[in-house]
Amino acid sequence: MLISYQWLKEYIQLDDLTPEEAAEKLTLHGVEVDAVHHKGEDITNLVTGRVVSCAQHPDADKLSLCQVDVGEADPVQIVCGAPNVAEGQDVAVARVGGRLPGGMKIKRAKLRGQVSEGMICSLQELGWEGKVVPKKYSEGIFVFPEPVVPGMDAKPLLGLDDTILELDLTPNRSDCLSMLGTAYEMAAVLDREVKLPDPQIVPSAEETAAYIRVDVQSPAANPYYGALMLRDLQVGESPLWLQTSLMAAGVRPLNNIVDITNYVLLEYGQPLHAFDYDQFGSEKVVVRQAQEGETMTTLDGEERTLNAHHLVITNGTKPTAIAGVMGGSDAEVEDATTNVLLEAAYFDPGVVRYAQRDLGIRSDSSIRFEKGVDPNRTAEAGRRAASLMKQLAGGEILAEPSEHDTLHRQPLELDVSLARINRALGTSLTIEEVSAILKRLQFPAEQTDEDLLAVTVPTRRQDIAIEPDIVEEVARLYGYDNIPVTLPNTPATQGGLSLEQKKKRQVRRFLESCGLHEAVSYSLTTEEKEAPLVPENRLRVPVALPMSEDRSSLRTTLVPHLLDALSHNKNRSRQHVSLFEIGSVFFTEEEEITRQPDERTYAAGAMMGLWEEHAWQGEKKPVDFFVLKGVLEGLAAELQIDAVFEAAERPGLHPGRTAVIKNGGRIIGTAGQLHPDTAAAWSLPETYVFELDLQYLLEQQAEVMKYVPIPRYPAVDRDIALVVDTHVSAADMKQVIEEAGGDLLDSASVFDVYEGEHVEAGKKSVAFTLKYLDRGRTLTEEDVTAVHENILAALNKQTGAVLRG
């Protein structure tokens, strides 16, 4: 909601507050101001001018040579390229030395040989968005609708001295979708009075009923419908104050009648609709449910097909508006309109919400009706609009609106306990302090007991329904910063992190330290999205009422969404990206879901491009399988868990560069390169992914970390190169070495694997560094040789390995 600060001042005294101060007070009391925009703050030396003469530029077909009176002794010459410039117009002129939005400085210039001393401006050049500029001035300069004195400061006339407060409202605060609602909120914060509009209507002798009657056939959906009749109006351009008020709120001016309905909508939060009475085609308004397949064309030019759940306004024969959503084009107010049928109605929020979602129309009207408008403002808003139409368009207002009225307008009454308020807020407020806060909110309250207040909630606050809502209002107005800070004091709140939470943070810190950035994605996906990366027979959990087809089932893997994120980055020229995510996946064994799925916490990662780059040394290290494996081995060490990698094949992954990860014989994850076909489906280069059952890892009891002193005696290193069959893994060989090495073997590590020349076909050479150590003495050559020979014998027996010659 965009709030004009100048407009807001019409209802509440704010001269002692800057817009920033007012915004801060609103935000601190629960209505967040997302931004403060100062209109025209960078515009200088902008004045009103009158085009005294306008002639064709002698050397340019599309330029005009204008003499403009800017309040000085002599007119100034300005070369203008606007197609609509003409003699006698009152315009906005940026003088030489002035500035316009974007830092444009106005200088004396020569255009095709003619001197130009300034610039005649369009509204877009003055900072107004094109979507709010009247269509009449969407191309070309702006012309003042009323005469102005040349040489005046043009900024106040054009609303460029205003400040706009951009409210970021939560769905429950629909009362602030209006100027009056915001004024009430500001008044409660500042403890001031609200000045309400006072519509003045002098009706004619004739009654509306002589021209129009109302027949509501769906009273539950439309408990109030009021029709006011105005005759002999003059439709035309709105006065400038009305146009700038609408533009400041993000609404494009159209004509004085339509502009007034939009103005009152913004002022009261009550949508209205004006029909051309002569085009309405009947003396009777019939509100009914639409017929199945019935069609109508709305104001946006779209033909809509209706069903029996839609509520429509008709002339007794055909629909002329979709109730609360949008009017029809058949009875639209146009320049030739003279008689207006003005609708002020209350529609059931559920009916409007269904129609706007079903038809895909989200209008300013439907937004307010679906959240609930103030039933006590509906008729008042109609009278306000009628009085403005009389003031700005002439004509006469017929007496006694034609109405259907079964609307409940009684305010809600709630009993509120002082003890409940203080217990919830941790305060020691007195009954007098709470009563004073409720008085600022204009919630009448009467003390009925020592500890009890009977509170009357005005109908403008549709979000107040139960006692806790009143507690929240007291907290807001008392000030969140005034509520004392206390620690939780309940048996259920122990404070601190659980072991699982600590381990999750440990995993996050480690992966981030490795250069991976955390991603967060939806838990909802589709079967097609996951198909390349999961087994064909995997069952999934469908969503009963998905918000879209792309979110129709619960995910069983985290990887596809990470690939989406990589693809998004690649398409924006970010080629070197590594991401991880910790989140829930969902499994079921039922084809027909009858119980909750099994929810497990997984961790997954995806990496592409360079892993490391040292530009100065000219070194580049691309991501490969061993980089991925190293990250996972480091994570296992961080969690003090053994991880064994075994070659495997998995859907969507490269068959020769994929491994499963095991702990104690159980598969706990997968790591590998994306299959080229899978990578191509996401338009990715060579990419590596992993996925771990993190919940299993978090449940494992880590071994107690033991520290040992630095050895006092030297170690003995020996390197061996062994020739084995290519199918024998280095991990199996290392396990044999560690078992055969006994206590004297301190460590064994692979430093080379070779296949090719000088190695028999079907064989490979695997080289290990073995470190022997006795912490109590210096080893002799005989000690090491005995153990070393034992290791070689065990390797030959269990793996067929022989020393490479």
RADASUL-V726146 format. One record per pair of residues at least 24 apart in sequence whose ideal C-beta (glycine too) atoms are under 7 Angstrom apart, sorted by sequence separation. I is the first residue (numbers start at 1). J is the second residue. D is the distance in Angstrom with one decimal. If there is no record, write none. Layout:
# RADASUL-V726146
i:I j:J d:D
i:I j:J d:D
This chain:
# RADASUL-V726146
i:47 j:71 d:6.8
i:94 j:118 d:5.9
i:233 j:257 d:6.7
i:287 j:311 d:6.8
i:288 j:312 d:6.5
i:298 j:322 d:6.8
i:323 j:347 d:5.1
i:526 j:550 d:6.0
i:533 j:557 d:5.9
i:580 j:604 d:6.7
i:668 j:692 d:6.1
i:669 j:693 d:6.2
i:747 j:771 d:4.7
i:68 j:93 d:6.0
i:70 j:95 d:6.8
i:93 j:118 d:5.3
i:94 j:119 d:4.5
i:100 j:125 d:5.9
i:294 j:319 d:6.6
i:530 j:555 d:6.9
i:558 j:583 d:5.7
i:580 j:605 d:4.1
i:668 j:693 d:5.0
i:745 j:770 d:6.4
i:746 j:771 d:4.5
i:93 j:119 d:7.0
i:100 j:126 d:6.9
i:101 j:127 d:4.1
i:287 j:313 d:5.7
i:288 j:314 d:6.4
i:526 j:552 d:5.5
i:527 j:553 d:6.2
i:530 j:556 d:6.2
i:533 j:559 d:5.5
i:579 j:605 d:6.6
i:652 j:678 d:4.4
i:746 j:772 d:6.4
i:93 j:120 d:5.8
i:94 j:121 d:5.6
i:299 j:326 d:5.7
i:325 j:352 d:6.3
i:346 j:373 d:6.7
i:524 j:551 d:3.7
i:526 j:553 d:6.3
i:530 j:557 d:5.9
i:533 j:560 d:6.2
i:558 j:585 d:6.5
i:579 j:606 d:5.5
i:745 j:772 d:6.1
i:746 j:773 d:4.0
i:285 j:313 d:6.5
i:286 j:314 d:4.8
i:298 j:326 d:4.6
i:299 j:327 d:5.2
i:301 j:329 d:6.9
i:323 j:351 d:7.0
i:324 j:352 d:3.8
i:525 j:553 d:6.3
i:557 j:585 d:6.2
i:668 j:696 d:5.5
i:744 j:772 d:5.1
i:91 j:120 d:5.0
i:92 j:121 d:4.7
i:290 j:319 d:6.6
i:299 j:328 d:7.0
i:323 j:352 d:7.0
i:346 j:375 d:5.6
i:522 j:551 d:6.3
i:524 j:553 d:6.9
i:556 j:585 d:5.4
i:578 j:607 d:4.1
i:632 j:661 d:6.6
i:668 j:697 d:6.6
i:726 j:755 d:6.9
i:286 j:316 d:4.7
i:298 j:328 d:6.0
i:299 j:329 d:5.7
i:325 j:355 d:5.1
i:524 j:554 d:6.6
i:525 j:555 d:4.5
i:530 j:560 d:5.6
i:555 j:585 d:5.7
i:556 j:586 d:6.5
i:744 j:774 d:6.1
i:54 j:85 d:5.9
i:297 j:328 d:6.3
i:298 j:329 d:6.7
i:325 j:356 d:5.2
i:523 j:554 d:6.2
i:524 j:555 d:6.9
i:529 j:560 d:4.9
i:555 j:586 d:6.8
i:556 j:587 d:6.1
i:577 j:608 d:6.0
i:661 j:692 d:7.0
i:715 j:746 d:6.2
i:737 j:768 d:6.6
i:54 j:86 d:5.6
i:79 j:111 d:4.3
i:126 j:158 d:6.5
i:284 j:316 d:5.0
i:296 j:328 d:5.2
i:297 j:329 d:4.8
i:346 j:378 d:5.0
i:375 j:407 d:5.2
i:419 j:451 d:5.6
i:441 j:473 d:6.0
i:523 j:555 d:5.8
i:554 j:586 d:3.9
i:577 j:609 d:6.4
i:625 j:657 d:5.0
i:54 j:87 d:4.6
i:282 j:315 d:3.5
i:299 j:332 d:6.3
i:322 j:355 d:5.8
i:345 j:378 d:6.8
i:375 j:408 d:6.9
i:376 j:409 d:5.3
i:418 j:451 d:4.9
i:576 j:609 d:3.2
i:733 j:766 d:6.2
i:737 j:770 d:6.9
i:51 j:85 d:6.6
i:53 j:87 d:5.6
i:92 j:126 d:6.8
i:126 j:160 d:6.4
i:281 j:315 d:4.7
i:282 j:316 d:5.0
i:325 j:359 d:7.0
i:344 j:378 d:5.5
i:375 j:409 d:4.8
i:417 j:451 d:5.7
i:575 j:609 d:4.7
i:576 j:610 d:4.6
i:51 j:86 d:6.7
i:79 j:114 d:5.5
i:85 j:120 d:6.4
i:280 j:315 d:5.5
i:326 j:361 d:5.5
i:344 j:379 d:6.1
i:417 j:452 d:5.9
i:525 j:560 d:6.6
i:51 j:87 d:5.5
i:287 j:323 d:6.7
i:311 j:347 d:6.7
i:325 j:361 d:5.3
i:441 j:477 d:6.6
i:723 j:759 d:6.6
i:726 j:762 d:6.0
i:730 j:766 d:5.3
i:51 j:88 d:6.4
i:79 j:116 d:3.9
i:326 j:363 d:5.5
i:344 j:381 d:5.8
i:415 j:452 d:5.8
i:416 j:453 d:4.8
i:437 j:474 d:5.4
i:440 j:477 d:6.0
i:725 j:762 d:6.4
i:726 j:763 d:6.5
i:51 j:89 d:4.7
i:77 j:115 d:5.9
i:78 j:116 d:5.3
i:82 j:120 d:6.7
i:325 j:363 d:6.1
i:344 j:382 d:3.0
i:725 j:763 d:6.3
i:726 j:764 d:5.0
i:77 j:116 d:6.7
i:78 j:117 d:6.3
i:415 j:454 d:5.8
i:416 j:455 d:5.4
i:522 j:561 d:6.9
i:632 j:671 d:5.9
i:724 j:763 d:6.7
i:744 j:783 d:6.7
i:765 j:804 d:5.3
i:50 j:90 d:5.4
i:51 j:91 d:6.3
i:77 j:117 d:5.9
i:78 j:118 d:5.0
i:80 j:120 d:4.9
i:82 j:122 d:7.0
i:280 j:320 d:6.5
i:311 j:351 d:5.1
i:325 j:365 d:6.5
i:342 j:382 d:6.2
i:434 j:474 d:5.9
i:437 j:477 d:4.6
i:521 j:561 d:3.7
i:566 j:606 d:5.5
i:723 j:763 d:5.3
i:724 j:764 d:6.4
i:76 j:117 d:4.5
i:78 j:119 d:6.8
i:324 j:365 d:6.0
i:325 j:366 d:4.7
i:413 j:454 d:6.3
i:414 j:455 d:5.0
i:437 j:478 d:6.2
i:48 j:90 d:6.3
i:49 j:91 d:5.3
i:76 j:118 d:6.0
i:78 j:120 d:5.8
i:324 j:366 d:5.9
i:562 j:604 d:6.0
i:566 j:608 d:5.7
i:629 j:671 d:6.4
i:723 j:765 d:5.5
i:724 j:766 d:6.3
i:745 j:787 d:6.6
i:342 j:385 d:6.2
i:413 j:456 d:5.5
i:414 j:457 d:6.4
i:519 j:562 d:6.1
i:554 j:597 d:6.6
i:563 j:606 d:6.0
i:628 j:671 d:5.4
i:722 j:765 d:7.0
i:744 j:787 d:5.0
i:48 j:92 d:6.6
i:49 j:93 d:3.8
i:311 j:355 d:7.0
i:342 j:386 d:6.1
i:558 j:602 d:5.4
i:562 j:606 d:4.0
i:721 j:765 d:5.4
i:722 j:766 d:5.4
i:275 j:320 d:6.5
i:309 j:354 d:5.7
i:310 j:355 d:5.0
i:324 j:369 d:4.0
i:411 j:456 d:5.1
i:412 j:457 d:4.3
i:541 j:586 d:5.3
i:559 j:604 d:5.3
i:742 j:787 d:6.4
i:46 j:92 d:6.1
i:47 j:93 d:5.5
i:411 j:457 d:5.7
i:519 j:565 d:5.3
i:558 j:604 d:3.7
i:721 j:767 d:4.3
i:741 j:787 d:6.0
i:411 j:458 d:5.6
i:420 j:467 d:6.6
i:424 j:471 d:5.1
i:541 j:588 d:5.3
i:559 j:606 d:6.7
i:625 j:672 d:6.8
i:720 j:767 d:6.9
i:46 j:94 d:5.5
i:47 j:95 d:6.2
i:63 j:111 d:6.5
i:229 j:277 d:7.0
i:273 j:321 d:6.1
i:411 j:459 d:5.5
i:625 j:673 d:6.2
i:719 j:767 d:6.3
i:720 j:768 d:5.5
i:45 j:94 d:6.6
i:63 j:112 d:6.6
i:65 j:114 d:6.0
i:340 j:389 d:7.0
i:539 j:588 d:5.3
i:45 j:95 d:4.4
i:91 j:141 d:5.8
i:92 j:142 d:6.1
i:409 j:459 d:6.4
i:421 j:471 d:5.3
i:425 j:475 d:5.5
i:539 j:589 d:6.5
i:719 j:769 d:5.4
i:720 j:770 d:6.8
i:740 j:790 d:5.3
i:741 j:791 d:5.6
i:91 j:142 d:6.9
i:279 j:330 d:6.3
i:280 j:331 d:4.7
i:416 j:467 d:5.5
i:420 j:471 d:6.6
i:539 j:590 d:7.0
i:740 j:791 d:4.5
i:45 j:97 d:5.7
i:46 j:98 d:6.1
i:60 j:112 d:4.7
i:91 j:143 d:6.0
i:279 j:331 d:4.5
i:412 j:464 d:6.7
i:539 j:591 d:6.3
i:541 j:593 d:6.0
i:717 j:769 d:6.1
i:718 j:770 d:5.0
i:45 j:98 d:2.9
i:59 j:112 d:4.4
i:90 j:143 d:6.5
i:271 j:324 d:6.8
i:414 j:467 d:5.9
i:421 j:474 d:5.6
i:44 j:98 d:4.9
i:59 j:113 d:5.8
i:66 j:120 d:6.9
i:89 j:143 d:4.7
i:90 j:144 d:4.1
i:273 j:327 d:5.2
i:416 j:470 d:4.8
i:717 j:771 d:5.4
i:737 j:791 d:5.4
i:740 j:794 d:3.8
i:44 j:99 d:4.9
i:57 j:112 d:6.2
i:276 j:331 d:5.0
i:304 j:359 d:5.7
i:43 j:99 d:6.5
i:83 j:139 d:7.0
i:84 j:140 d:3.7
i:85 j:141 d:5.7
i:275 j:331 d:4.3
i:276 j:332 d:6.5
i:414 j:470 d:6.0
i:427 j:483 d:6.3
i:541 j:597 d:4.6
i:641 j:697 d:6.0
i:715 j:771 d:5.2
i:716 j:772 d:4.5
i:42 j:99 d:6.1
i:43 j:100 d:6.0
i:57 j:114 d:6.4
i:83 j:140 d:5.5
i:84 j:141 d:6.3
i:90 j:147 d:6.0
i:276 j:333 d:5.3
i:426 j:483 d:6.3
i:427 j:484 d:6.9
i:715 j:772 d:6.3
i:43 j:101 d:6.6
i:82 j:140 d:4.2
i:90 j:148 d:4.8
i:227 j:285 d:5.7
i:276 j:334 d:6.7
i:425 j:483 d:5.6
i:426 j:484 d:5.4
i:632 j:690 d:6.0
i:639 j:697 d:5.8
i:715 j:773 d:4.2
i:736 j:794 d:5.4
i:737 j:795 d:6.9
i:42 j:101 d:5.6
i:82 j:141 d:4.3
i:274 j:333 d:5.1
i:641 j:700 d:5.8
i:736 j:795 d:5.5
i:426 j:486 d:5.5
i:519 j:579 d:4.6
i:521 j:581 d:6.4
i:523 j:583 d:6.8
i:628 j:688 d:4.5
i:80 j:141 d:7.0
i:276 j:337 d:4.5
i:278 j:339 d:5.6
i:280 j:341 d:5.8
i:346 j:407 d:5.5
i:517 j:578 d:6.9
i:519 j:580 d:7.0
i:520 j:581 d:6.7
i:523 j:584 d:6.0
i:713 j:774 d:6.5
i:92 j:154 d:4.6
i:225 j:287 d:5.8
i:277 j:339 d:4.0
i:516 j:578 d:4.5
i:517 j:579 d:5.5
i:518 j:580 d:6.0
i:519 j:581 d:4.7
i:628 j:690 d:6.0
i:640 j:702 d:4.0
i:711 j:773 d:6.0
i:713 j:775 d:6.8
i:733 j:795 d:6.4
i:736 j:798 d:5.1
i:277 j:340 d:6.1
i:515 j:578 d:5.7
i:516 j:579 d:6.1
i:518 j:581 d:6.7
i:625 j:688 d:6.4
i:639 j:702 d:6.4
i:640 j:703 d:5.3
i:716 j:779 d:5.5
i:736 j:799 d:6.2
i:276 j:340 d:6.9
i:277 j:341 d:4.5
i:516 j:580 d:4.4
i:711 j:775 d:5.2
i:713 j:777 d:6.1
i:714 j:778 d:6.5
i:222 j:287 d:5.0
i:275 j:340 d:6.9
i:623 j:688 d:5.5
i:640 j:705 d:6.8
i:713 j:778 d:4.9
i:92 j:158 d:6.4
i:274 j:340 d:5.2
i:275 j:341 d:4.2
i:733 j:799 d:5.7
i:732 j:799 d:6.4
i:274 j:342 d:5.4
i:275 j:343 d:6.9
i:716 j:784 d:5.1
i:733 j:801 d:6.5
i:215 j:284 d:6.1
i:217 j:286 d:6.6
i:218 j:287 d:6.3
i:511 j:580 d:4.8
i:213 j:283 d:6.6
i:215 j:285 d:6.9
i:217 j:287 d:6.4
i:218 j:288 d:6.0
i:272 j:342 d:6.5
i:273 j:343 d:4.4
i:718 j:788 d:6.1
i:212 j:283 d:5.7
i:213 j:284 d:5.1
i:214 j:285 d:5.0
i:215 j:286 d:4.8
i:216 j:287 d:4.5
i:217 j:288 d:4.3
i:218 j:289 d:5.7
i:272 j:343 d:6.3
i:728 j:799 d:5.1
i:211 j:283 d:6.3
i:212 j:284 d:7.0
i:272 j:344 d:5.5
i:212 j:285 d:6.2
i:722 j:795 d:6.3
i:508 j:582 d:6.8
i:258 j:333 d:5.7
i:507 j:582 d:6.7
i:724 j:799 d:5.6
i:725 j:800 d:6.3
i:257 j:333 d:4.9
i:608 j:684 d:6.1
i:724 j:800 d:6.0
i:608 j:685 d:5.7
i:724 j:801 d:4.5
i:255 j:333 d:6.8
i:504 j:582 d:6.4
i:608 j:686 d:6.9
i:723 j:801 d:6.8
i:71 j:150 d:4.5
i:72 j:151 d:7.0
i:608 j:687 d:4.4
i:722 j:801 d:4.1
i:723 j:802 d:5.5
i:70 j:150 d:5.7
i:71 j:151 d:1.7
i:255 j:335 d:7.0
i:607 j:687 d:6.9
i:722 j:802 d:6.8
i:69 j:150 d:4.4
i:70 j:151 d:5.5
i:606 j:687 d:6.3
i:607 j:688 d:5.0
i:722 j:803 d:6.4
i:723 j:804 d:4.9
i:722 j:804 d:6.5
i:43 j:126 d:6.6
i:157 j:240 d:6.2
i:257 j:340 d:6.0
i:376 j:459 d:4.9
i:377 j:460 d:7.0
i:606 j:689 d:4.8
i:720 j:803 d:6.6
i:721 j:804 d:4.1
i:164 j:248 d:5.9
i:375 j:459 d:5.5
i:605 j:689 d:6.6
i:159 j:244 d:3.2
i:374 j:459 d:5.1
i:604 j:689 d:6.9
i:605 j:690 d:5.0
i:158 j:244 d:6.3
i:162 j:248 d:5.8
i:374 j:460 d:4.3
i:604 j:690 d:6.5
i:645 j:731 d:6.8
i:40 j:127 d:6.4
i:179 j:266 d:6.0
i:180 j:267 d:6.2
i:604 j:691 d:4.2
i:644 j:731 d:6.3
i:39 j:127 d:6.6
i:159 j:247 d:6.9
i:178 j:266 d:6.5
i:179 j:267 d:4.9
i:180 j:268 d:6.0
i:181 j:269 d:5.7
i:159 j:248 d:5.7
i:178 j:267 d:6.3
i:222 j:311 d:6.5
i:516 j:605 d:5.8
i:602 j:691 d:6.0
i:603 j:692 d:4.7
i:178 j:268 d:5.7
i:221 j:311 d:4.9
i:372 j:462 d:4.0
i:602 j:692 d:6.5
i:178 j:269 d:3.1
i:602 j:693 d:6.3
i:603 j:694 d:4.2
i:145 j:237 d:4.8
i:177 j:269 d:5.2
i:602 j:694 d:5.6
i:146 j:239 d:6.5
i:218 j:311 d:6.0
i:600 j:693 d:6.5
i:601 j:694 d:4.9
i:145 j:239 d:6.5
i:146 j:240 d:6.5
i:271 j:365 d:3.7
i:511 j:605 d:7.0
i:601 j:695 d:4.3
i:145 j:240 d:5.8
i:600 j:695 d:4.8
i:144 j:240 d:6.5
i:507 j:603 d:6.2
i:271 j:368 d:5.7
i:235 j:333 d:6.5
i:271 j:369 d:6.2
i:265 j:364 d:6.2
i:269 j:368 d:5.7
i:48 j:148 d:4.4
i:50 j:150 d:4.9
i:235 j:335 d:5.4
i:48 j:149 d:6.7
i:49 j:150 d:5.5
i:222 j:323 d:6.5
i:48 j:150 d:5.7
i:235 j:337 d:5.0
i:48 j:151 d:6.6
i:270 j:373 d:5.4
i:47 j:151 d:5.6
i:48 j:152 d:4.5
i:269 j:373 d:6.0
i:47 j:152 d:6.4
i:233 j:338 d:5.8
i:269 j:374 d:6.8
i:47 j:153 d:6.5
i:48 j:154 d:5.0
i:232 j:338 d:5.9
i:47 j:154 d:5.6
i:233 j:340 d:5.8
i:270 j:377 d:5.2
i:46 j:154 d:4.7
i:231 j:339 d:5.1
i:270 j:378 d:5.7
i:46 j:155 d:5.7
i:48 j:157 d:6.9
i:134 j:243 d:6.7
i:268 j:377 d:5.1
i:272 j:381 d:6.3
i:230 j:340 d:4.6
i:272 j:382 d:6.5
i:270 j:381 d:3.7
i:43 j:155 d:6.3
i:229 j:341 d:6.2
i:230 j:342 d:6.4
i:582 j:694 d:6.4
i:268 j:381 d:4.2
i:272 j:385 d:5.5
i:570 j:683 d:6.8
i:227 j:341 d:6.0
i:228 j:342 d:4.3
i:570 j:684 d:6.4
i:40 j:155 d:5.1
i:132 j:247 d:4.4
i:567 j:682 d:4.7
i:227 j:343 d:6.2
i:228 j:344 d:7.0
i:268 j:384 d:6.7
i:535 j:651 d:6.1
i:567 j:683 d:5.7
i:43 j:160 d:6.0
i:264 j:381 d:5.2
i:514 j:631 d:5.1
i:534 j:651 d:6.1
i:567 j:684 d:6.0
i:132 j:250 d:6.0
i:134 j:252 d:6.5
i:226 j:344 d:4.5
i:533 j:651 d:5.7
i:566 j:684 d:5.8
i:128 j:247 d:5.9
i:132 j:251 d:6.6
i:133 j:252 d:7.0
i:134 j:253 d:4.8
i:226 j:345 d:6.6
i:532 j:651 d:6.8
i:533 j:652 d:4.0
i:563 j:682 d:4.6
i:39 j:159 d:6.5
i:40 j:160 d:2.9
i:132 j:252 d:5.0
i:225 j:345 d:4.5
i:264 j:384 d:5.3
i:514 j:634 d:6.9
i:532 j:652 d:4.4
i:39 j:160 d:5.0
i:40 j:161 d:6.3
i:131 j:252 d:6.5
i:224 j:345 d:6.1
i:264 j:385 d:4.5
i:563 j:684 d:6.7
i:566 j:687 d:6.6
i:224 j:346 d:4.2
i:39 j:162 d:4.8
i:222 j:345 d:6.3
i:223 j:346 d:5.9
i:39 j:163 d:6.8
i:261 j:385 d:5.9
i:510 j:634 d:6.8
i:38 j:163 d:5.2
i:39 j:164 d:6.5
i:222 j:347 d:5.6
i:260 j:385 d:5.3
i:510 j:635 d:5.6
i:37 j:163 d:6.8
i:221 j:347 d:6.5
i:36 j:163 d:6.3
i:37 j:164 d:4.3
i:221 j:348 d:4.7
i:220 j:348 d:6.7
i:260 j:388 d:4.7
i:507 j:635 d:6.7
i:510 j:638 d:4.8
i:36 j:165 d:6.0
i:37 j:166 d:6.7
i:212 j:341 d:6.0
i:260 j:389 d:5.5
i:221 j:351 d:4.5
i:559 j:689 d:5.4
i:35 j:166 d:4.3
i:33 j:165 d:5.2
i:34 j:166 d:4.8
i:257 j:389 d:6.2
i:260 j:392 d:6.8
i:506 j:638 d:6.3
i:559 j:691 d:5.8
i:33 j:166 d:6.7
i:34 j:167 d:6.9
i:558 j:691 d:6.3
i:33 j:167 d:6.0
i:34 j:168 d:3.9
i:557 j:691 d:6.4
i:31 j:167 d:6.4
i:32 j:168 d:4.5
i:256 j:392 d:5.0
i:257 j:393 d:6.3
i:503 j:639 d:6.9
i:256 j:393 d:5.2
i:23 j:165 d:5.6
i:31 j:173 d:6.5
i:19 j:163 d:4.1
i:31 j:176 d:5.9
i:19 j:165 d:6.5
i:532 j:678 d:5.0
i:532 j:681 d:6.2
i:226 j:379 d:5.5
i:239 j:392 d:6.5
i:31 j:185 d:5.6
i:224 j:378 d:5.8
i:228 j:382 d:5.5
i:238 j:392 d:7.0
i:6 j:162 d:4.6
i:226 j:382 d:5.4
i:230 j:386 d:6.3
i:233 j:389 d:6.4
i:5 j:162 d:6.2
i:4 j:162 d:5.5
i:5 j:163 d:4.2
i:228 j:386 d:5.1
i:235 j:393 d:6.6
i:26 j:185 d:6.8
i:230 j:389 d:5.6
i:234 j:393 d:5.2
i:4 j:164 d:6.2
i:5 j:165 d:6.3
i:26 j:186 d:6.7
i:29 j:189 d:5.0
i:233 j:393 d:4.3
i:234 j:394 d:5.1
i:3 j:164 d:6.8
i:233 j:394 d:6.2
i:2 j:164 d:5.3
i:3 j:165 d:4.3
i:232 j:394 d:6.9
i:233 j:395 d:4.0
i:26 j:189 d:6.5
i:232 j:395 d:4.2
i:2 j:166 d:5.9
i:3 j:167 d:6.1
i:22 j:186 d:6.7
i:25 j:189 d:5.1
i:231 j:395 d:5.5
i:232 j:396 d:6.3
i:230 j:395 d:5.4
i:231 j:396 d:5.5
i:1 j:167 d:4.4
i:230 j:397 d:5.5
i:231 j:398 d:6.8
i:1 j:169 d:5.9
i:11 j:179 d:6.6
i:11 j:180 d:6.3
i:228 j:397 d:6.8
i:229 j:398 d:4.1
i:8 j:179 d:6.3
i:12 j:183 d:4.8
i:7 j:179 d:5.9
i:11 j:183 d:3.8
i:228 j:401 d:4.6
i:8 j:182 d:6.4
i:12 j:186 d:5.5
i:227 j:401 d:6.0
i:1 j:176 d:6.3
i:8 j:183 d:6.2
i:12 j:187 d:5.3
i:226 j:401 d:4.9
i:227 j:402 d:4.5
i:1 j:177 d:5.4
i:3 j:179 d:6.9
i:226 j:403 d:4.8
i:225 j:403 d:6.8
i:3 j:182 d:5.4
i:13 j:192 d:6.0
i:225 j:404 d:4.7
i:12 j:192 d:5.8
i:224 j:404 d:6.8
i:224 j:405 d:5.3
i:12 j:194 d:5.8
i:201 j:383 d:5.8
i:11 j:194 d:5.5
i:12 j:195 d:6.9
i:223 j:406 d:4.7
i:224 j:407 d:3.9
i:11 j:195 d:5.3
i:199 j:383 d:4.4
i:223 j:407 d:4.1
i:199 j:384 d:4.4
i:201 j:386 d:6.1
i:201 j:387 d:5.3
i:197 j:384 d:5.7
i:200 j:387 d:5.5
i:211 j:398 d:6.8
i:219 j:406 d:5.3
i:507 j:694 d:6.8
i:199 j:387 d:4.2
i:214 j:402 d:4.9
i:216 j:404 d:4.1
i:213 j:402 d:5.6
i:214 j:403 d:6.3
i:208 j:398 d:4.5
i:212 j:402 d:5.3
i:214 j:404 d:4.9
i:177 j:368 d:5.6
i:207 j:398 d:6.1
i:208 j:399 d:6.9
i:209 j:400 d:6.8
i:204 j:396 d:4.4
i:206 j:398 d:5.2
i:207 j:399 d:4.9
i:208 j:400 d:5.9
i:204 j:397 d:6.7
i:206 j:399 d:6.7
i:207 j:400 d:4.8
i:208 j:401 d:5.4
i:209 j:402 d:5.2
i:174 j:368 d:6.7
i:203 j:397 d:5.2
i:204 j:398 d:5.6
i:208 j:402 d:4.7
i:203 j:398 d:6.3
i:204 j:399 d:6.3
i:503 j:698 d:4.8
i:201 j:397 d:5.6
i:203 j:399 d:3.7
i:174 j:371 d:3.5
i:174 j:372 d:6.3
i:500 j:698 d:5.1
i:7 j:245 d:5.6
i:4 j:245 d:6.3
i:4 j:248 d:4.2
i:4 j:249 d:6.5
i:2 j:248 d:6.6
i:2 j:249 d:5.0
i:2 j:250 d:5.2
i:191 j:440 d:5.0
i:188 j:440 d:4.7
i:188 j:441 d:4.8
i:184 j:442 d:6.7
i:184 j:460 d:6.9
i:181 j:460 d:6.5
i:175 j:460 d:5.4
i:175 j:461 d:5.6
i:175 j:462 d:6.9
i:174 j:462 d:6.4
i:188 j:477 d:6.1
i:173 j:463 d:6.4
i:172 j:463 d:4.1
i:30 j:476 d:4.2
i:29 j:476 d:5.0
i:29 j:477 d:6.4
i:28 j:479 d:7.0
i:28 j:481 d:7.0
